Every structure is written in C-alpha cells, then in structure tokens.
C-alpha cells in the first residue's frame, strides 16, 4: 500500500492495509508485496533465518509462491499499538511439489514506517488437509 500512514497508525488505515495484503498475498503478486516494504525490510518468518532487504525478500516470496498454488487466504486485524499491527491469518493451497492440499495459520506483527512495512514477524503452522496436526504436544 503506497500511501502515507498517519502517525500513529489509525485503525482505519490498519484495517485497509490488512485487507490489501490479504488480497495481494492471495494473488501471489510479488511486485505489489515488495512495493509495500521499506528498502531495508527485515523478515522473521517462522524458523527461516532472518531475511534482510528487498532482494532477499523477493527471493523468499518467489520461492514460496512457486510452491503454493491456488492460495486462499484470510487475514484479520487483532491489534494496533502506535506503528505496530498484529493480525491472525489462515490459508489453504495446493502444494506444487506433492499436489496435496495444505492448510496453514499463524500470526503476524508488522512495524510500519512511512506507510510501509519495515519489520514483518510471523508464526506459521502448516499441515496436510484432513491430516493430523504436527504440533508435538498433542
């Protein structure tokens, strides 16, 4: 979203941003996603080593979307504090390598600077649709 975020970020802006990101991620629109990041974006995604900068973010996103076909996604804003937003997401897709339908859910926290995401921190849980949870404590 290439608009200046109010300082502090308003709930209206946050709700629009979450829906915008839901849409561009569901489409796998890497260029649109990258346009919403600062040049020095830092990504902490699940157990993947920290990603720094747009070039590394692009590599990560292209690899991810090459693996996910027919991605269906829903995001819901859960919190807003100053320039930090949190959302819950769930999705479903076909794995391009196995052909299996996969499900995922998690939480994300975005730090906003000058209307763009400068820090993306995310948890990510994934399992085969209809399959047993992989969480080791159950």
PEVENQUI-V906047 format. One record per residue. N is the residue number from 0. RES is the residue in one small letter. OMEGA is omega in whole degrees, -180 to 180 (* if undefined). Layout:
BEGIN
n: {N | N}
res: {RES | RES}
omega: {OMEGA | OMEGA}
END
This chain:
BEGIN
n: {0 | 1 | 2 | 3 | 4 | 5 | 6 | 7 | 8 | 9 | 10 | 11 | 12 | 13 | 14 | 15 | 16 | 17 | 18 | 19 | 20 | 21 | 22 | 23 | 24 | 25 | 26 | 27 | 28 | 29 | 30 | 31 | 32 | 33 | 34 | 35 | 36 | 37 | 38 | 39 | 40 | 41 | 42 | 43 | 44 | 45 | 46 | 47 | 48 | 49 | 50 | 51 | 52 | 53 | 54 | 55 | 56 | 57 | 58 | 59 | 60 | 61 | 62 | 63 | 64 | 65 | 66 | 67 | 68 | 69 | 70 | 71 | 72 | 73 | 74 | 75 | 76 | 77 | 78 | 79 | 80 | 81 | 82 | 83 | 84 | 85 | 86 | 87 | 88 | 89 | 90 | 91 | 92 | 93 | 94 | 95 | 96 | 97 | 98 | 99 | 100 | 101 | 102 | 103 | 104 | 105 | 106 | 107 | 108 | 109 | 110 | 111 | 112 | 113 | 114 | 115 | 116 | 117 | 118 | 119 | 120 | 121 | 122 | 123 | 124 | 125 | 126 | 127 | 128 | 129 | 130 | 131 | 132 | 133 | 134 | 135 | 136 | 137}
res: {x | x | x | x | x | x | x | x | x | x | x | x | x | x | x | x | x | x | x | x | x | x | x | x | x | x | x | x | x | x | x | x | x | x | x | x | x | x | x | x | x | x | x | x | x | x | x | x | x | x | x | x | x | x | x | x | x | x | x | x | x | x | x | x | x | x | x | x | x | x | x | x | x | x | x | x | x | x | x | x | x | x | x | x | x | x | x | x | x | x | x | x | x | x | x | x | x | x | x | x | x | x | x | x | x | x | x | x | x | x | x | x | x | x | x | x | x | x | x | x | x | x | x | x | x | x | x | x | x | x | x | x | x | x | x | x | x | x}
omega: {-175 | 175 | 178 | 176 | 175 | 178 | -7 | 180 | 180 | 178 | 179 | 178 | -178 | 179 | 178 | -180 | 180 | 180 | 177 | -180 | 175 | -178 | -176 | 174 | 179 | 178 | -176 | -176 | -174 | -179 | 179 | 178 | -179 | -180 | 178 | 179 | 170 | 180 | -178 | -179 | 173 | -179 | 174 | -172 | 178 | -177 | 178 | 177 | -178 | -179 | -179 | 176 | -176 | -179 | 179 | 177 | 179 | 179 | 178 | -177 | -180 | 178 | -180 | -177 | 174 | -179 | -175 | 175 | 177 | -178 | 176 | -168 | 173 | 177 | 178 | 176 | 180 | -179 | 176 | 179 | -178 | -179 | 179 | -180 | 175 | 177 | 174 | 179 | 168 | -176 | 177 | -178 | 172 | 179 | -177 | -179 | -175 | -175 | -179 | 174 | -177 | 176 | 178 | 174 | 179 | 177 | 179 | 171 | 179 | 170 | -175 | 175 | 179 | 175 | -179 | 178 | 178 | 177 | 178 | 178 | -174 | 167 | -174 | 175 | -177 | 178 | 177 | -180 | -178 | -179 | 179 | 176 | 178 | -179 | -171 | -177 | 180 | *}
END
